[in-house]
Amino acid sequence: MYMAQLNYHHLRYFREVAHEGNLTRAAARVNLSQSALSTQIRTLEDRLGHPLFDRVGRQLVLTEVGRIALDHADRIFETGDELLATLQRAGDTSPPLRIGAFSTLSRNFQLHFLRPVLGADVDVVLRSGSPTVLLDQLKALALDVVLTTAPPQGAAEFTAHKIAEQTVGIHGKPTLLQYNTLADLLANAPLIVPTDSAIRAGFDSLMAQMGINPRIAADVDDMAMVRLLAREGVGVAVAPTVVLADEIASGLLQSAPFDLPITETFFAVTVHRNFPHPQLAKLLVSR
């Protein structure tokens, strides 16, 4: 197999030449003679079975295989830097902070969660996906934390940190909120209701208690779509204020002056690690 034969010194020398585009300058950087560096590159080309450079004048230009090899080489050595930074907690290199968020989670809330580390000397990788996929990645240590509105069930290896609890309200275009009582609003206004289990369960319970058969304009499993539908005036949204905070601040949407006995709780889920990301502790606080 190629990987069994691959010499990573050759790969490092190739990477230096590829980034310099000049054999003489690259040789000076790695403290080798030009002829020795050329030999290293030819050896790597023999291993891979393809030329890595074309010579154009005095410049070395990557071939298609060379571009592929450079992409892999960059990722290999960046991963090595991350490994050292993680284990040594030293140097200028900080590993990326990898955050997973359920695809239905409010984007505004995600931004609010990230604020303590935005602008810090750390790269943030944010991935969206299904609960099963994200929690599997968390267990495999491919993620540092997963954001959700419900703690994982029946999984002892996970720790769910409660980071926020927000009251759910009714928000929409001012013209759709012209009702004198909560009962009139819920009975007559077109409603945009998220399928989030906690919110929907609370909403259904409230409707049953009040004896109301609501007008559901949209059942939505994505808070971003709840926000867009409310902006378009399709109905009024039953959601935490954070979901529509920008529209409310600008006056495009308003919040109804009625309290709902519904809350949504936000959790940051982690697994035990001997070497947690050094920035993670800043995020695991209640807000």
N, C-alpha and C positions, 0 to 999 in steps of 0.2 A: 504493500500500500504506500501511496505517496507520503502520507503524513508520518509513517514510520521512518521514512528516509529523509524527511525534511530537517535541515539544519537551521535552527532559528537565528544563528549568527548570520547565515547567508541572507535570511529574510530581513534582518535588521539593516544589513548593508544595502540591500536592494531598496528598502524604504528610504534610506538617506539619499541615495542617488535619485530616486523617483521624485522626491520633494525638491531636491536641488536642481534637477534637470541638467546637471553638469558633473562629470566624473571627477574633475580636478578639485572642485570645491567640496564635493562629498568626501573625497579621499582625505582632505585636510581635516574635515569634521570628525572622521572616525579614526584618524591617526594611522592611516595605511598608505602605502605607496599606490600610485594610480594603477600600476600593473597588477598589484596584489588585489585591489578592489575589483578590477576587471575580471580576474580569475574567479573571485567569489560570486560575481553576478553570473558568469558563464556556468559555474557549477550549479547554481540555482535553476538556470534555464534548462540544463540537462536533466535535473530532477523533475521539473515540471513538464518537460517535453515540448516547450514552446518558447519562442523569443519573447523577451519582456520589453525591449526597446527597439525603436527605429532611430537611426542617426539622421538628423536633419541639420545640415551645416555643422555647427559646433554643439548643437543641442541634442540631448537624448529625449526622444518623445515616446511615451508609453504606447505599446501596442494594445489591442483589445484585451489580451490575456494579462498584460502588464497592469491595466486599469483594474481588472478583477483582482489580481494579486495584491495591489496596493490597498484596495478597499479592505480585504481580509487582514492584511498586515497592520493597517491602522487600528482595526478593531482588536486584534490580538494584543498589541502593545498597550493600547488604552486600557484593556481589561487587566493587563499586568500591573499597570499603574494604580488602577482602582483596588486591586488586591492588596498591594503594599500599603496604600493609604488606609484601607479598612483595618488591616491588622496592626499597623504601626501607629495609627492615629497621628501621623506626623507628615511633614512636607507640605508642599503647596497644592497637591492634588487631593481633592475631596471626591469620594465616590458619589455618583448620582443618587438622589433621593427618589426612589421609585414608589409611586402612589397609585393604587387601583381605586376606582370609584364605580359603583354600580351604575349601569347605563341610564337608569331612571333618576339618578340623584341630581338635584338642582345644581346648575353650573355656577350660579351666584354663591351658593353655599361652599362649593369646592374652592372658589377663589377666596372666600372669607377664611376657610381653613388654612389655605396656603400662605396667607399674608405674613405670618411671623418669619417665614424663610425666604420670601421674595426679596430679591436684592442682596441676599447673603451670597457668599462665595460658594455656591453649590448649584449644580444642575438639577433640575426637577424633571422627572419623567412621569407623565400622567397617562394612565391607561384606563379605558372604559370597557366594561364587559359584563357578562353575566355573573351571578354570584358563584356558581360552580367553578367557572374558569378562573376567576380572580382569587378565590380562596385556595384553589389548588396551586396557583402561582405563589401565593403567600406561604403555603406550607413548604414549597420547594425553594423558598428564600429568593425567588425572583422578584418579589415585591417587598417593600418595607412595611407597608400598612395598607389596609383596605377600608374605604369609607362606605358606610351603609346606614340604613335607617332601622335596622333590626339586627340584634346579635345573632351569630350563627347558632343553630340548634344542634345539641348533642355532639359537640366537638370539643373535647377537653383541652386540645392543644391550642385553642384560640383564646385570646384575652380581648374582651370588648370594653373599650374605654368610652364612657359616656362623655361626649365633648360639648353637646348642646341640646337644649330642648326649647322648641319654639311653638308658640300658639298659632293655630291655624285660623285664618280669617277669610273674608269674602272680598274679592278685589275685582274691579272692572271699570269700564267706561262710566263716567258720571251719569250719563243718560240711562244706564241700566240699573242704577242703584237708587232710584227715586221711590223708595218704599218707606213707610213709617215704622214698620215693625219687622223683626227678624222673621216671624212666621210668614208675613206677606211676601217678603223677599224670597224666601226659600220655596214658597208655593208657586210663585209667578215668574220669577226671573229665570232665563235659560242658564243652566249651571254647567261649568266645566269641572269635572271631578276626576282627580288622579286615582289610578287603580292601586297606588301605594297601600299596602295592607292596613297599616295603622290608621291612615287618614280615611280610607274607604270604610273601614269597620266603624270608626267613630261617627262618620257621616250617616251611614245606614242606621246606626243605633239612634242617633238624634232624630232622623226622619221618623222612625218608628215611635219614639217617645212623643213627638209632636203631632203624629197622625197626618203627616204630609206626604203626598205623592208628588215628588219633585219633577220639574222639567229638565231632563238631562240633555244638554246640547252635545256633550262629548264626554266619553270615558277615555282617559288618556293615560298611557303608561310611561310617559316621558315628561318630566317637569319643564323641559325646554319647550315642548309643544304646548303645554298648559299656558306658558307665558305668551307664546306667539298667538294662540287662539284668543286669549284675553285682549291682546293688543289690537287684534282685528275686529273686536267687538262681537265675536261669535257668542259670547256669554260671559258670565262672571265666574271667576276662578275661586275654587275652594282650595286654599294653599297657604303655606307659611309666607309671611311678608317678604322674607329673603328672596323668594323665587321671583318676585316682581318689584324688587327694591328700586331698580333704576327707573322703571316706568312710573312708580309712585312718586319718587323724588322729583321727576320732571313734570308731574301733573298730568301725564297722559292717562294714567289710571288712578283710581282712588280706592281707599279701603272703606268698607261699610262700617258704620258706627255701632256694630253689634258684636258682642263676644260669642265665640263658639266654644263649647266645652270639649275641644279637640286639640291635642298637641302632637307634635312630631318630634321624636328623639333621634339624634344623630350619634353614631358610634364610629370610632376608629378601631379597627380590629388588627391585632398584632399576634405574632407567635414569639415564643422565647428564643432569644438569640444571645450568644455570648458576646457578639460584636454588633450591637444595634447601630444604626446610622447615628452619628453624633448630633445631627440636627433634629432627630425624631422627637426628642423630649420636648422641644419647643411647641410641637403640634398637639401633644397629648394632654392638653389642659382644657378644662371646661370654659366655655365662652357664654 
